[in-house]
Amino acid sequence: MHNLLFVNIGSFEIVVIIAALIALLYLLVAVFQILNRETGVTKVLWILIVLFFPYLGATIYFLSRYLDSKKRKENARRDREVQ
C-alpha cells in the first residue's frame, strides 16, 4: 500500500489510474490531430464522432488516416512506374 496525499492506494488502483491516463492521452492525441490535419466539414464531423463515440471514433480516425496514407503511397508508386 502506498500513501498518496493521505489516501491509501494499492497496486490495482495505480494500474487503473495509469490506464485511465493512457486512454485520456489517446483521445487527446486524436482530437489534436483532427484539429491540425482536417479542414472544414470533415474536421467538424470527426470531432463529433470522437465526442459521441470516444474510443471507437478515435480508433476509426487513426485507421482511416493509416489506410489513406497507404493508398496515397500506392498511387504515388504506381504513378512512378507509369512514367
C-alpha positions as CSV (number, residue, x, y, z in Angstrom):
1,M,0.0,0.0,0.0
2,H,1.2,3.4,-0.9
3,N,0.3,6.6,0.9
4,L,-0.5,9.3,-1.6
5,L,-1.8,12.6,-0.1
6,F,-3.1,10.7,3.0
7,V,-5.0,8.3,0.8
8,N,-4.1,4.6,0.8
9,I,-3.7,3.5,-2.8
10,G,-2.9,-0.1,-3.7
11,S,-1.2,-1.5,-6.8
12,F,-4.6,-2.2,-8.5
13,E,-5.6,1.5,-8.1
14,I,-2.3,2.7,-9.5
15,V,-2.7,0.4,-12.6
16,V,-6.3,1.7,-13.1
17,I,-5.1,5.4,-12.8
18,I,-2.3,4.8,-15.3
19,A,-4.7,3.0,-17.8
20,A,-7.1,5.9,-17.5
21,L,-4.4,8.4,-18.2
22,I,-3.2,6.5,-21.2
23,A,-6.8,6.3,-22.5
24,L,-7.2,10.1,-22.0
25,L,-3.9,10.7,-23.8
26,Y,-5.1,8.6,-26.7
27,L,-8.3,10.7,-27.0
28,L,-6.3,14.0,-26.7
29,V,-3.9,12.9,-29.4
30,A,-6.8,12.1,-31.7
31,V,-8.5,15.4,-31.1
32,F,-5.2,17.3,-31.6
33,Q,-4.5,15.6,-34.9
34,I,-8.1,16.2,-36.1
35,L,-7.8,19.9,-35.3
36,N,-4.4,20.2,-37.0
37,R,-4.9,18.0,-40.1
38,E,-8.5,18.2,-41.1
39,T,-10.3,21.1,-42.6
40,G,-13.9,22.3,-42.9
41,V,-16.8,19.9,-42.6
42,T,-14.5,16.9,-42.1
43,K,-13.0,18.5,-39.0
44,V,-16.4,19.0,-37.5
45,L,-17.6,15.5,-38.4
46,W,-14.5,13.8,-36.9
47,I,-14.7,15.9,-33.7
48,L,-18.4,15.0,-33.4
49,I,-17.7,11.3,-34.0
50,V,-14.9,11.3,-31.4
51,L,-17.1,13.2,-28.9
52,F,-20.0,10.8,-29.2
53,F,-18.0,7.6,-29.6
54,P,-14.7,8.4,-28.0
55,Y,-12.5,5.4,-28.3
56,L,-14.2,3.8,-31.3
57,G,-14.2,7.2,-33.1
58,A,-10.5,7.8,-32.3
59,T,-9.6,4.3,-33.4
60,I,-11.6,4.7,-36.7
61,Y,-9.9,8.0,-37.3
62,F,-6.4,6.6,-36.8
63,L,-7.2,3.6,-39.0
64,S,-8.7,5.8,-41.8
65,R,-5.6,8.0,-41.7
66,Y,-3.3,5.0,-41.9
67,L,-5.3,3.4,-44.8
68,D,-5.4,6.8,-46.6
69,S,-1.7,7.3,-46.4
70,K,-1.1,3.7,-47.5
71,K,-3.4,4.3,-50.5
72,R,-1.5,7.6,-51.4
73,K,1.8,5.8,-51.2
74,E,0.5,3.0,-53.5
75,N,-0.8,5.6,-56.0
76,A,2.5,7.5,-56.0
77,R,4.4,4.2,-56.6
78,R,2.0,3.4,-59.5
79,D,2.5,6.8,-61.0
80,R,6.3,6.5,-60.9
81,E,6.0,3.1,-62.6
82,V,3.9,4.6,-65.4
83,Q,6.4,7.3,-66.2
